[in-house]
Structures are given as structure tokens and as C-alpha cells.
Amino acid sequence: MQPALRSAARVSALASALICLSLLISILLPVAGQQAKQERPRRVTKDEAQSAAKASPESSAEEVDEGDVVRVETQLVSVPTVVTNSLGRPVPGLRAENFVLFENGQQQKITNFATTEAPFEIALLLDTSGSTREDVGLIRQAANAFIDALRPGDRVAIVGFNTARQGQTMAAKVEVLSKLTGDRKLLRTAIENLGSSNGTPFYDALSRIADEVFHEAPPEEVRGRRAVVALTDGVDSTSDSNFQTARSKLSGSGVASYFIEVNTEDFVEDRLLKDCQDDGRLTLSAKQLQRYRQVFYPRAQPEDYVDFCQMGPFEKMQISRDLYNLARREMDELAKASGGRNFLAASLQDARAAFARVATEIGTQYSLGYYPTNKARDGKFRAIRVEVQGPLEKPQVRAREGYFASKG
């Protein structure tokens, strides 16, 4: 073959190759793009995960195995704390460096701190069911006195019970009479509109406070300074939710729980023992009886706990006493775990003094906050311990005792 012909043949072959390559690229590019969209998120190493956590001090990255996808989320734990001296008097003027905080024995870094002067947000729950229905006026007076005892910057929501028609029956329901506000006039109007109910949806009320009143993240100035203050005997009769649900929601909201426990046991027991034909009687609902069975006698037959009127007087009395003791234990648990406190009121006449003690307690509370070093989402309970360092001799510290870690 002549040199000129060989040269022409090489050019022709090169051109053909370029055309084929172009066609191949045009086919493969869309496929590659589609595959790229379907790829899993980038996997990172432990070192990269730790670097991500350090880059954001207000976020906590989960511990991950090498190759796992990192998920970073906020998990600030708020710890309400009250410090008293050896005489039991509140100690003002402490600073963040005076506190040392531990979770499961491991010291934590305090990242948020609020003094006793910082404002509070409070959900005031007023139980007007059962034996208190005849004394709504006393409850209104006590609630107004509590509002007057708070500081100008504090905000309050009013929550109560009422009776409403549900289908063919009348049933107790939870009412949020006022959302969080510092307007004292609006709060007094809400208290004046307080109704009464023929049942106690106590657990539903606590759940709704967590879901609705404290649903939004708190402003910076009240971070870690939220509380529920409940005037109640704590005996639930009509809730759809249960104690575990209410406890979990309140714990997740970082709310301190304060209870003014009104002693209604003797009054209720007397009316429970009346004949079922007596207009002045009280009975336990089927829902309440089934909850009692599940807690105290889970192996018993459900049909044995349906009709309260068919039970004997001694059985009625035992059920009533068990339910009151259960309510006290539950309120104690909520208060201790959250850094709150229980106050006893022998009668509604004593409620006003108890409210004054709660207002004083809230006004002397410090608020600590930290991001746990333990990032495991295991749903386990984490114990909290707070110590005070400084010139005080034998300070007494009462703080949130712990929380359940998120799960999943």
C-alpha cells in the first residue's frame, strides 16, 4: 500500500473510533447520574464523627461504628436545682463554677446556667373533679394568689377539667384555658372560667401539657426553667393515656413537676361505700377498674373488674386505698426525677399556703444544662448528681435525679 493511502486509512480509523467513543459517553452519562442519585449517604469514620461533634458544641453526634452514617442531634439535659444551707434556707448568688454535675458517675460539662433571677414558664393544672367540685371557688382564690406571688417576667398557662358530651355520654375532658402568658388579667379570666368535671383525666392532662403547652422550644432566657404545678389528689379515673406515657413526655420536655396533694381520701371513701342507688354516691369507672386490675392483679379476669356496684364494701375500700397510695407514689416519682417537689394540703383551705410555698421554691431555683457525653440511644435511665463547691458549709442540694435516654 502506498504511504498516502496508509495515512488516509489511519485518519479514517481514528475518526471512526472518536465517533464510537462519543456515542458510548452519551449513553453512559445519564446512567451514571442516575446511579449517583441512588447511592447511599457518604459513610464516615469515627474520627470524622468526633470532629463533627466538636465543630458544633450544642449538638451531640451519636457514637457510630466505622462506616456508619453520622446523625447529629441536639440533646440538652436540663437540671433544675435548689440549694439550701444547714438551716434549710435558700442560697442565692451562686455561679456556674460553684456546681459540679455527674451523669452515671461521669462528670459532665455545664453548658447552660440560669440564676434564681431568671424567669419561669409554668403550666398550672387545677383539678376540679370528684370531691373538689363543690369548692371551685376556693380553688380559684388559691390559684389567683399563686399568680400574684409570681415575678413580673414569669409566664403561666392555665389547664383544667370540664365535662363535655362524647357521643351518648357526658365525659371529663382536659381544657387549656390559657396558653403561656404574662398577662395577669388574661390569667384571672381563665381562672374565672374554670369548670368542673365528673372524672379525673390526670394522665391525659400531663401529656397534653407536654404536647401543647411546652411543645415549642423555650426562649433562651427560660431554658431549663419550666414547671408544671398541679393541685390534685392524683387519682386518675378517665384518661386514655397512662402514667408511663405522661412520665415519658414530661421527662422529654425537661419540665420540673410540683404537686400540691389535696387529701380527699376520707371524703371519697365515704361516698364510695354508699349504696349505688344513693344520689350522693361515687363509683369507680370501668376504665379505672381495669387500670387497677392491670397494675395490682394482672392475672385476674377482666370481667371481675367491670361493675363497681357489684363489689363488696371491703373490696371497694381496698381498691380506693390502693389507688390513693399509687397516686402518691407516682407524684413522688415525677417530682423527684424532675427536680420538683410535693407539698401536702390537708384541705383546700390549706391550698393557698401550699401555693405560696411553691412560688417561693420556684423563685429560688437554679437551672443547669449539659450535653451528655454518653451518646447511646438505648432508652436506659441515666442518674444525675449535682454537687456544690464553695464557701458553704454542708449545703443541701435537691436536683433532678435522672432521665431516660431517647431510644432508636
Secondary structure by P-SEA (a helix, b strand, c coil): ccaaaaaaaaaaaaaaaaaaaaaaaaaaaaaaaaaaaacccccccaaaaaaaaaacccccccccccccbbbbbbbbbbbbbbbbccccccccccccccbbbbcccbbbbbcccccccbbbbbbbbbbccccccccaaaaaaaaaaaaaaccccccbbbbbbbbbbcccbbbbbbbccccccccaaaaaaaaaacccccccaaaaaaaaaaacccccccccccccbbbbbbbcccccccccccaaaaaaaaaaabbbbbbbcccaaaaaaaaaacccccccbbbbcaaaaaaaaaccccccccccccccccccaaaaaaaaaaaaaaaaaaaaaaaaacccbbbbbccccaaaaaaaaaaaaaaabbbbbbbbcccccccbbbbbbbbbbccccbbbbbcccccccccc
